[in-house]
Amino acid sequence: MISPPIADGLNEKQQQSVTLAEDINALILAGAGSGKTRVLTHRIHYLISEKNYYADDILAVTFTNKAANEMKERLSDLLRQPIGRMWFGTFHSLAHKLLRTHPAEANLSPTFQILDAQDQQRIVKRLMKENGIDETKFPIKKVQWFINQQKDEGVLPHQIDAGYNFFVKQSTKVFDLYEKHCQTNDLVDFAGLLLKSYELLKNNLNILEHYQKKFKHILVDEFQDTNRIQYQFIKILHNESNHIFCVGDDDQSIYGWRGARIENIQKIENDFRPIEVIKLEQNYRSTGNILSASNALIANNQNRLEKSLWTDSGDGDLINVFNARTQTEEAQYVVSEIQSQFNQGRNLDECAILYRSNAQSLEFEQALLRQNLNYRVYGGLPFFARAEIKNAMGYVRLIENTSDNIAFERIVNFPTRGIGLKTIEEIRSHSIENHTDLFQSSIAVVGNLPSRASNALQSFINLIEEIGDNTKNLILSEKVDSILIQSGLVNHYANDKTDKAGSKSENLDELVTNATQYVHEENNELNETQGFIALATLDSSGESNQGNLGSVQLMTVHSAKGLEFPIVFLVGLEEDLFPSRQREGEASNTDEERRLCYVGMTRAMKSLTLSYASRRFIKGQTFYSMQSRFLDEIPKSFLTYIKNPNSEGNYQGYKNNPNDKTKLVATNDSIYSIGQVVKHAKFGMGTILNYEGSGDSMRLQIKFQKVGTKWLISSYANLEIV
């Protein structure tokens, strides 16, 4: 018997998790939609308000800045006070804070700079060029990925045995050059934040013991997403005097391709003894049929920490399954259903289209455009990763710290001011030979350059020094605004003819707004501007906000994790697409693909539709598909099949159970459908690609084998269906 929810709104298992004795480790196995964030925040609240721990006795780790901010807000509301002293944030932000607190022990200066992915790629590219490593044989992004993968595993260049693998050998060489460059120039990349923090603790026993005593409770969210170095970071902080509280779900481990190790959550019980495991299985998101189907699917994975989600909200509707003939027909069906929901009073933002690959979005975008329905493709570039914002922050960074070489290289000739590559190489050479930063080197070499180059460089030096003098006493938002104007960026983007929508100028305005809203922590080791720079750099690899209410949400299933929608269309359920062909070969990859499908299904609250196409047109060729094995693994009792009529148009009214033998008729009188082969008396054989209108005025877009693509009015074309 499940007891009714207790007074404060927590169910029995949630309450058990929150009030667990503070002298024991815990693994909270939290299923999708089971309220894990609520449990985490209430656990911290319980420790502080009921067990009298101080906020800075607690270390709380999340995986995204968005999750961290949401939890901070909830916790502040519960405690009715700010939690500024608490170590609360992502692995990267907490590692950054640790390194800023102990830079000397980490072999860094107090003003070390953080490299984002683009900065890192630029350095790798230059090092490869300087050392004669051919980027056509060793692609820069692949080498960059290799470097970050090694760091995520806690591996340094001297620890790699390349054997006879020439790619690994050359990549290791670049890795070694890159690490030396970063050390010389006081740079730390994202992966390096974790690795250097771990090494700091491992190599400095007094610092390790200090933090082991300081953090009496260590709470970790989304534990199934930890990679090797993150696991080691948590493990080294844990000892007999403190306790861990891990929340996660192995069934939602979908990031193996970027280093996450599902085995981390599976070995907690051995590495953190004694430990209590509590399962949160009551789901507050989805209907019973959606949960039962999802449970049946994920049960096909072996070696999982078994649990079964349930709900007391009723069975709800069966899951719709639609078999389209082509991907275009699939998109048209999905959009027609969304249009129907909209006509019935649903908001567009309640509908989400989830797909395995970003490349699938185009058909749905085009179908939505044809129906004049607003949509948003979720997962575009994060705000701080956009070029115009990185350029703006380059000026802010260099004016705050003229030894920031990465910022110098980004903005020295942007907007264009006549400083060429030859001048920059001269500056670099002086910097290397004299062990100075690029800005100081530019001052040193400016008098030795030809007149034109010298004048251009001197103007840049004067500009940076003048902006620094003019803004040094301004508050952050005024400083950022002034820098954007004086640097010429505002004028440059206002006159950018490629930016017809003016979005780049709007983004600069948003940066000033962001600076206005920035709240600086009083106990931060950095000043306000440095704190804003650090936040911007850390956020430059973060996730986009959902936003844009009133738009259909399009996204990959990976992007959908952590979100929920009343109406979900999980599309492209075909072999070699979902599960992906790229991940064939190992059972562990198929298991992760199945977990990904499970995540997609459990995003749905009220209505779930699964769809697939019998053939896809890819790069000019038609490929025939089999339905995904995942569809076969869902019991038919939870599904309702939507019959596919032989015509385009309105698909409503074709839902039938598998045993329904009723003959179905199309709801409009068109005899044509997309993908159909037809014959024209003059143009010969062709395939219908698209249509507009209906009845006698319907126009068909047909790709003919001999004369190409033409639009014809169906009532005059006299087409023969082949």
C-alpha positions in Angstrom: 0.0 0.0 0.0 1.3 3.5 -0.9 0.5 5.9 1.9 -1.1 9.3 0.8 1.2 12.2 0.3 2.3 13.9 3.5 1.5 17.4 4.5 4.4 19.2 2.8 3.6 17.7 -0.6 6.3 14.9 -0.7 5.2 11.4 -1.3 6.5 8.5 1.0 9.6 7.7 -1.0 10.5 11.4 -1.5 10.0 12.0 2.2 12.2 9.0 3.1 14.9 10.4 0.8 14.8 13.9 2.2 14.9 12.9 5.8 17.4 10.1 5.5 19.9 10.0 8.4 22.7 12.5 7.8 25.4 9.9 8.7 24.8 7.6 5.7 25.5 7.7 1.9 22.5 7.5 -0.4 21.7 6.7 -4.0 18.3 8.1 -5.0 17.3 6.2 -8.2 14.9 8.7 -9.6 12.8 7.7 -12.6 11.7 10.2 -15.2 9.2 12.8 -13.9 9.5 11.5 -10.3 10.4 14.8 -8.7 14.2 14.5 -8.3 14.8 18.2 -8.2 12.2 18.6 -5.5 14.0 15.9 -3.5 17.4 17.5 -3.9 16.3 21.0 -2.8 14.3 19.6 0.1 17.2 17.5 1.2 19.5 20.6 1.4 16.7 22.5 3.2 16.3 19.6 5.6 20.0 19.6 6.4 20.2 23.3 7.0 16.9 24.0 8.8 16.4 20.7 10.7 19.9 19.4 11.2 21.6 22.8 11.7 24.3 22.5 9.1 25.6 25.7 7.6 25.2 26.4 3.9 28.9 26.2 3.3 29.0 22.8 4.9 27.3 21.6 1.7 28.6 21.0 -1.8 25.9 20.6 -4.5 26.8 19.7 -8.1 24.5 19.9 -11.1 25.2 19.4 -14.9 23.8 22.6 -16.4 23.7 26.2 -15.3 20.0 26.2 -15.9 19.4 23.4 -13.4 21.7 25.1 -10.9 19.9 28.4 -11.2 16.5 26.7 -10.8 17.6 24.8 -7.7 19.1 27.9 -6.2 15.9 29.8 -6.6 13.8 27.0 -5.1 16.2 26.6 -2.2 16.2 30.4 -1.5 12.4 30.3 -1.4 12.4 27.4 1.0 15.1 28.9 3.3 13.7 32.4 2.9 17.3 33.6 2.6 20.0 33.8 -0.1 22.5 30.9 -0.3 25.5 32.9 -1.5 28.1 31.1 0.7 27.1 27.6 -0.5 29.2 25.8 -3.1 26.4 25.2 -5.6 26.9 24.8 -9.4 28.1 22.7 -12.3 31.2 20.6 -12.1 33.0 23.2 -14.3 31.9 26.2 -12.3 32.9 24.6 -9.0 36.2 23.4 -10.4 36.8 27.0 -11.6 36.1 28.4 -8.1 38.5 25.8 -6.6 41.3 26.8 -9.0 40.7 30.5 -8.4 41.0 29.9 -4.7 44.3 27.9 -5.0 45.9 29.1 -8.2 49.6 28.8 -7.0 49.1 25.2 -5.9 47.6 24.4 -9.3 50.6 26.0 -11.0 48.5 28.9 -12.3 48.5 32.6 -11.8 45.6 34.3 -10.1 44.5 35.8 -13.5 44.6 32.6 -15.5 42.2 32.6 -18.5 39.6 30.0 -19.5 39.6 28.7 -23.1 36.3 28.0 -24.7 35.9 25.5 -27.6 36.6 28.0 -30.4 39.6 29.4 -28.6 40.9 25.9 -28.1 40.4 25.0 -31.7 42.3 28.1 -32.9 45.3 27.2 -30.8 45.3 23.6 -32.0 45.1 24.7 -35.6 48.1 27.1 -35.1 50.2 24.5 -33.3 49.6 21.9 -36.0 50.5 24.4 -38.7 53.7 25.5 -36.9 54.8 21.9 -36.4 54.0 20.7 -40.0 51.1 18.4 -39.1 48.8 18.2 -42.1 45.2 19.0 -41.1 43.8 17.3 -44.1 45.1 14.0 -42.7 44.5 14.9 -39.1 41.3 17.0 -39.0 41.6 19.8 -36.3 38.2 19.0 -34.7 39.1 15.3 -34.5 42.4 16.1 -32.8 40.6 18.6 -30.5 38.1 15.9 -29.6 40.9 13.5 -28.9 42.6 16.0 -26.5 39.3 16.6 -24.6 38.5 12.9 -24.4 41.8 12.1 -22.8 41.3 14.9 -20.3 37.8 13.6 -19.4 39.5 10.3 -18.7 42.1 12.0 -16.6 44.9 11.1 -19.0 47.9 13.4 -19.8 50.1 13.1 -22.9 53.0 11.2 -21.2 50.5 8.6 -20.1 49.3 7.6 -23.6 50.7 4.6 -25.3 50.0 5.2 -29.0 51.4 1.8 -30.1 51.2 1.5 -33.9 48.2 3.9 -34.2 49.6 6.8 -36.2 46.6 9.0 -35.6 46.9 8.6 -31.8 50.7 9.2 -32.1 50.3 12.5 -33.9 47.3 13.6 -31.8 49.3 12.9 -28.7 52.1 15.0 -30.1 49.7 17.9 -30.6 48.2 17.2 -27.1 51.7 17.6 -25.6 52.4 20.8 -27.5 49.0 22.2 -26.6 49.4 21.4 -22.9 52.8 23.2 -22.8 51.3 26.2 -24.7 48.5 26.4 -22.1 50.9 26.1 -19.2 53.2 28.8 -20.7 50.3 31.2 -21.4 48.3 30.5 -18.2 45.3 29.0 -20.0 42.8 26.4 -18.9 40.2 24.8 -21.1 36.9 23.3 -20.0 38.1 19.7 -19.7 41.2 21.1 -17.9 39.2 22.7 -15.2 38.1 19.3 -13.9 41.5 17.6 -14.4 43.5 20.4 -12.8 41.1 20.5 -9.8 41.4 16.8 -9.3 45.2 17.0 -9.5 45.1 20.0 -7.1 43.3 17.8 -4.5 45.3 14.7 -5.3 48.7 16.4 -5.0 48.0 18.7 -2.0 47.0 16.6 1.0 46.4 19.6 3.2 44.0 21.2 0.7 42.2 17.9 0.2 41.7 17.4 3.9 40.5 20.9 4.3 37.7 20.3 1.7 36.9 16.9 3.0 36.2 18.4 6.4 34.5 21.5 5.0 32.0 19.6 2.8 30.1 17.5 5.3 27.5 16.7 2.7 28.1 16.2 -1.1 25.0 16.1 -3.3 25.2 15.2 -7.0 22.4 15.6 -9.5 22.2 13.5 -12.8 24.9 11.1 -11.5 24.4 8.8 -14.5 26.0 11.5 -16.7 29.3 11.7 -14.9 32.5 10.9 -16.8 35.6 9.3 -15.3 37.3 12.5 -14.1 34.0 13.8 -12.5 33.6 10.5 -10.7 37.2 10.7 -9.5 36.6 14.3 -8.3 33.6 13.2 -6.2 35.4 10.1 -5.0 38.5 11.9 -3.8 36.4 14.5 -1.8 34.5 11.7 0.0 35.9 10.1 3.1 34.6 8.7 6.4 33.8 12.2 7.8 31.4 13.3 5.0 28.5 11.7 3.1 27.3 11.7 -0.5 23.7 11.9 -1.7 23.6 11.0 -5.4 20.5 11.3 -7.6 20.2 9.8 -11.0 18.6 7.3 -13.3 20.6 4.8 -15.3 17.7 4.5 -17.7 18.3 8.1 -18.8 22.0 7.7 -19.4 22.3 9.0 -23.0 25.6 10.7 -23.2 28.1 7.8 -23.6 29.3 9.4 -26.9 30.7 12.3 -25.0 32.3 10.4 -22.1 29.5 9.7 -19.6 29.9 6.3 -18.0 26.8 4.5 -17.1 28.8 2.2 -14.9 29.5 5.1 -12.5 25.9 5.0 -11.1 26.0 1.2 -11.2 29.1 0.9 -9.0 28.1 3.5 -6.4 27.0 0.8 -4.0 30.5 -0.7 -4.0 32.5 2.5 -3.8 30.5 4.5 -1.2 29.7 2.0 1.5 27.6 1.9 3.6 24.9 3.3 1.3 21.1 3.2 1.1 19.3 2.9 -2.2 15.8 4.5 -2.6 13.8 4.2 -5.7 11.5 7.1 -6.8 9.0 5.3 -9.1 5.9 7.5 -8.9 5.7 9.6 -12.0 4.0 13.0 -12.0 4.3 13.7 -15.7 2.9 11.0 -18.0 -0.2 8.9 -18.3 -0.3 5.3 -17.4 -0.2 4.0 -21.0 2.8 6.1 -21.8 4.6 4.9 -18.7 3.7 1.2 -19.2 4.9 1.3 -22.8 8.2 3.0 -21.7 8.7 0.5 -19.0 8.2 -2.4 -21.4 10.7 -0.8 -23.9 13.5 -0.2 -21.3 13.1 -3.6 -19.8 14.9 -5.0 -22.8 18.2 -3.5 -21.5 20.3 -5.8 -19.5 22.3 -4.9 -16.3 20.1 -2.0 -15.4 19.1 -1.0 -11.9 15.6 -2.2 -12.1 12.6 0.0 -11.4 9.1 0.5 -12.8 7.4 3.9 -13.1 3.8 4.2 -12.2 1.2 7.0 -11.9 -2.1 7.5 -10.1 -3.4 9.9 -12.8 -5.1 7.2 -15.0 -4.2 5.3 -18.2 -5.0 8.1 -20.6 -5.0 7.6 -24.4 -3.2 4.9 -26.2 0.0 5.8 -28.0 -0.5 6.7 -31.7 1.6 5.0 -34.3 1.8 6.3 -37.9 3.6 4.7 -40.8 4.2 7.3 -43.6 5.3 6.3 -47.0 8.0 9.1 -47.1 9.5 11.6 -44.7 7.6 14.4 -46.4 4.3 12.6 -45.7 5.4 11.9 -42.1 6.0 15.7 -41.6 2.7 16.6 -43.2 0.8 14.2 -40.9 2.5 15.5 -37.8 1.9 19.1 -38.7 -1.8 18.3 -39.6 -2.2 16.9 -36.1 -0.6 20.0 -34.6 -2.9 22.2 -36.6 -5.8 20.2 -35.4 -4.7 20.5 -31.7 -4.2 24.3 -32.3 -7.7 24.6 -33.8 -9.1 22.9 -30.7 -7.5 25.5 -28.4 -4.1 24.0 -27.7 -1.1 26.4 -27.6 1.6 25.6 -30.1 4.2 25.6 -27.3 2.5 22.5 -25.8 3.6 20.5 -28.9 7.1 19.1 -29.5 8.6 17.2 -32.4 11.5 15.1 -31.3 14.0 13.5 -33.7 17.2 11.5 -33.5 19.3 13.7 -35.8 19.2 17.5 -36.4 19.1 16.8 -40.2 15.5 15.6 -39.8 14.2 19.0 -38.8 14.0 20.4 -42.4 10.9 18.5 -43.5 9.0 19.5 -40.4 10.2 23.2 -40.7 8.9 23.3 -44.3 5.6 21.7 -43.4 5.1 24.1 -40.5 5.9 27.0 -42.8 3.4 25.9 -45.3 0.7 25.8 -42.6 1.9 29.2 -41.3 2.6 27.8 -37.8 5.2 29.3 -35.6 8.1 27.0 -34.6 11.4 27.1 -32.9 14.4 24.8 -33.5 15.7 24.2 -30.0 19.4 23.9 -29.4 20.8 26.8 -31.6 24.0 28.5 -30.5 24.0 29.6 -26.9 24.0 33.3 -26.4 27.6 33.6 -25.3 28.8 31.4 -28.2 27.5 33.7 -30.9 30.3 35.4 -32.9 29.1 39.0 -32.2 29.0 38.3 -28.4 32.4 36.6 -28.4 33.8 39.7 -30.2 32.2 42.0 -27.7 33.4 39.9 -24.7 36.9 39.9 -26.4 37.0 43.7 -25.9 35.7 43.4 -22.3 38.3 40.8 -21.5 41.3 42.6 -23.0 40.4 45.9 -21.4 40.0 44.2 -18.0 43.3 42.2 -18.5 45.7 43.2 -21.3 47.6 40.0 -20.8 44.6 38.0 -22.2 46.2 36.7 -25.4 43.1 34.9 -26.6 41.1 38.1 -26.5 43.9 40.1 -28.1 44.0 37.7 -31.1 40.3 37.8 -31.5 39.8 41.6 -31.7 43.2 43.0 -32.8 41.8 43.3 -36.3 38.1 43.3 -35.7 36.4 45.4 -36.9 39.0 45.5 -39.7 41.6 48.1 -39.0 44.5 47.2 -41.3 46.5 45.0 -39.0 47.6 42.1 -41.2 48.9 38.6 -40.5 52.5 39.6 -40.9 52.1 42.2 -38.1 50.5 39.6 -35.9 53.3 37.1 -36.6 55.8 39.8 -35.6 54.0 40.4 -32.3 53.8 36.6 -31.6 57.5 36.1 -32.3 58.4 38.9 -29.9 56.0 37.5 -27.3 57.6 34.1 -27.5 61.2 35.3 -27.4 60.7 37.8 -24.6 58.1 35.9 -22.5 55.6 38.8 -22.6 51.9 38.9 -23.5 50.8 40.0 -26.9 49.6 43.4 -25.9 53.0 44.3 -24.3 54.7 42.9 -27.4 52.6 45.0 -29.7 53.8 48.1 -27.8 57.4 46.9 -28.1 57.3 46.2 -31.9 55.1 49.0 -33.1 58.0 51.3 -33.8 59.8 48.7 -35.9 57.0 48.2 -38.4 56.5 49.8 -41.8 54.6 53.1 -41.5 51.2 51.9 -42.5 51.3 48.8 -40.3 52.7 50.9 -37.4 49.9 53.5 -37.6 47.3 50.8 -37.6 48.7 49.0 -34.6 49.3 52.2 -32.7 45.7 53.2 -33.2 44.6 49.8 -31.7 46.9 50.2 -28.7 45.6 53.8 -28.1 42.0 52.6 -28.5 42.4 49.9 -25.8 44.2 52.2 -23.4 41.6 55.0 -23.9 38.6 52.7 -23.4 40.3 51.4 -20.2 40.8 54.9 -18.9 37.2 55.9 -19.8 35.5 52.9 -18.3 37.6 52.1 -15.2 35.2 53.8 -12.7 31.9 52.8 -14.4 29.5 50.1 -13.1 29.5 46.9 -15.1 26.5 47.6 -17.3 27.7 51.1 -18.1 31.2 49.7 -18.8 30.0 47.1 -21.2 27.7 49.6 -23.0 30.6 52.1 -23.3 33.0 49.4 -24.6 30.6 48.4 -27.3 30.2 51.9 -28.5 33.9 53.0 -28.3 35.2 49.8 -29.9 33.1 50.4 -33.0 31.2 47.2 -32.6 27.8 48.9 -32.3 28.4 50.9 -35.6 29.9 47.8 -37.3 26.9 45.6 -36.7 24.4 48.4 -37.3 25.9 48.6 -40.9 26.2 44.8 -41.4 24.2 44.2 -44.6 24.3 40.4 -44.0 22.3 40.8 -40.8 19.0 41.8 -42.4 17.0 41.0 -39.3 19.2 43.1 -37.1 19.6 40.2 -34.7 23.3 40.9 -34.1 22.7 44.4 -33.0 19.8 43.2 -30.8 22.2 40.6 -29.2 24.6 43.4 -28.3 21.7 45.2 -26.6 20.9 42.0 -24.8 24.5 41.7 -23.6 24.2 45.1 -21.9 20.9 43.9 -20.4 22.6 40.7 -19.2 25.3 42.8 -17.5 22.7 44.9 -15.8 21.1 41.8 -14.4 24.4 40.2 -13.4 24.5 39.6 -9.6 28.1 39.5 -8.2 28.7 37.2 -5.3 30.2 39.1 -2.4 32.6 36.4 -1.5 33.8 35.9 -5.1 37.6 36.0 -5.5 37.2 38.0 -8.7 35.9 41.6 -9.1 32.6 42.3 -10.8 33.9 42.5 -14.3 36.1 39.4 -13.9 33.1 37.5 -12.5 31.0 38.5 -15.4 33.7 37.4 -17.8 34.0 34.0 -16.1 30.3 33.5 -16.2 30.1 34.4 -19.9 33.0 32.0 -20.7 31.4 29.1 -18.7 28.0 29.8 -20.3 29.4 29.8 -23.8 29.1 26.0 -24.0 25.8 25.8 -22.2 22.3 25.1 -23.3 19.7 27.4 -24.9 16.7 28.5 -22.9 13.4 27.2 -24.0 11.6 30.5 -24.4 9.4 31.5 -27.4 6.0 30.5 -26.1 3.5 30.1 -28.9 5.8 28.1 -31.1 6.0 24.4 -31.9 9.2 23.1 -30.3 11.6 21.1 -32.6 14.6 19.4 -31.1 16.7 16.3 -30.9 15.8 13.8 -28.2 19.2 14.6 -26.6 18.1 18.2 -26.3 14.7 17.2 -24.9 16.1 15.6 -21.7 14.8 17.4 -18.7 11.9 18.9 -20.6 8.2 17.9 -20.8 5.4 18.6 -23.2 1.6 17.8 -23.2 1.8 16.6 -26.8 4.9 14.8 -28.2 5.7 13.4 -31.7 8.7 11.1 -31.6 9.5 10.7 -35.3 11.8 8.7 -37.6 11.5 5.4 -35.7 13.3 3.4 -38.4 16.2 1.0 -38.3 19.5 2.8 -39.0 18.0 6.1 -38.0 16.7 5.3 -34.6 18.6 3.3 -33.5 21.3 5.1 -35.3 23.4 3.2 -37.9 26.4 5.2 -36.5 26.1 3.4 -33.2 25.7 -0.2 -34.5 28.1 -3.0 -33.6 28.1 -3.1 -29.8 25.2 -4.1 -27.5 26.1 -1.1 -25.2 25.4 1.3 -28.0 22.0 -0.3 -28.8 21.2 -0.1 -25.1 22.0 3.6 -25.1 19.9 4.2 -28.2 17.0 2.4 -26.4 17.5 4.6 -23.4 17.4 7.6 -25.7 14.0 6.3 -27.1 12.8 5.9 -23.5 13.8 9.5 -22.7 11.9 10.7 -25.8 8.7 8.8 -24.9 8.8 9.9 -21.2 8.8 13.6 -22.3 5.1 13.2 -23.2 2.5 14.2 -20.6 -0.9 13.5 -22.3 -0.4 12.5 -25.9 2.4 10.6 -27.6 2.7 9.8 -31.3 5.4 7.5 -32.7 6.0 7.8 -36.5 8.2 6.3 -39.2 8.6 6.4 -43.0 8.9 3.5 -45.3 11.3 5.3 -47.5 13.5 8.3 -47.2 15.0 10.6 -49.9 18.7 11.2 -48.8 21.3 13.0 -50.9 19.4 12.3 -54.1 18.7 8.7 -53.5 15.7 6.8 -52.1 16.3 4.4 -49.3 13.7 1.9 -48.0 13.4 1.5 -44.3 12.2 -1.0 -41.8 10.4 0.1 -38.7 12.6 0.5 -35.6 13.1 -2.6 -33.4 12.0 -0.3 -30.5 8.4 -0.3 -31.9 8.4 -4.1 -31.9 9.4 -4.0 -28.2 6.4 -2.1 -27.2 3.3 -4.3 -26.5 0.5 -3.7 -29.0 -2.0 -3.3 -26.2 -0.6 0.2 -25.5 -0.7 1.3 -29.2 -3.3 2.5 -31.7 -2.4 2.4 -35.4 -3.3 5.3 -37.6 -4.3 4.1 -41.1 -2.5 5.8 -43.9 -5.0 6.8 -46.6 -3.9 6.9 -50.3 -4.1 10.7 -50.5 -2.7 13.7 -48.8 -4.7 16.2 -46.8 -6.5 15.8 -43.5 -5.5 12.7 -41.6 -7.9 13.0 -38.8 -10.3 10.1 -38.2 -8.0 7.2 -39.1 -7.2 5.9 -35.6 -8.0 2.2 -35.1 -6.9 -0.5 -32.9 -4.7 -3.3 -34.5 -7.7 -5.6 -34.9 -10.0 -3.0 -36.5 -10.8 -4.3 -40.0 -13.0 -1.3 -41.0 -12.3 -0.1 -44.6 -11.2 3.6 -44.4 -11.8 6.3 -47.0 -9.8 9.5 -47.5 -11.5 12.7 -46.2 -10.9 14.7 -49.4 -11.4 13.7 -53.0 -7.7 13.9 -54.2 -6.4 10.8 -55.9 -2.8 12.0 -55.8 -0.2 11.6 -53.0 3.4 12.7 -52.5 5.8 10.0 -53.7 3.4 8.7 -56.3 4.7 7.9 -59.8 2.7 9.4 -62.6 2.9 9.7 -66.4 2.2 12.8 -68.4 1.4 12.6 -72.2 4.1 15.2 -73.0 6.6 15.1 -70.2 6.7 11.4 -69.5 7.3 9.6 -66.2 7.6 11.7 -63.0 7.3 11.6 -59.2 5.0 13.9 -57.2 7.1 16.0 -54.8 4.6 18.5 -53.4 1.1 20.0 -53.7 -0.8 23.2 -53.1 -4.5 23.8 -52.7 -7.3 21.3 -53.2 -10.1 20.2 -55.6 -10.0 21.6 -59.2 -7.4 24.3 -58.2 -4.9 21.8 -56.8 -1.4 22.3 -58.1 1.1 19.4 -58.2 4.9 19.7 -58.1 6.3 16.8 -60.2 9.9 15.9 -60.9 9.9 14.4 -64.4 12.8 12.1 -65.5 13.4 14.0 -68.7 12.4 17.6 -68.2 13.0 18.2 -64.5 10.6 19.7 -62.0 7.3 21.4 -63.0 4.1 22.7 -61.3 0.9 21.5 -63.0 -2.8 22.0 -62.3 -4.2 18.6 -61.5 -7.5 19.1 -63.3 -5.8 19.9 -66.6 -2.7 17.7 -66.4 -4.5 14.4 -67.4 -2.0 12.4 -65.4 -1.9 8.6 -65.4 -1.1 7.0 -62.0 1.5 4.3 -62.6 
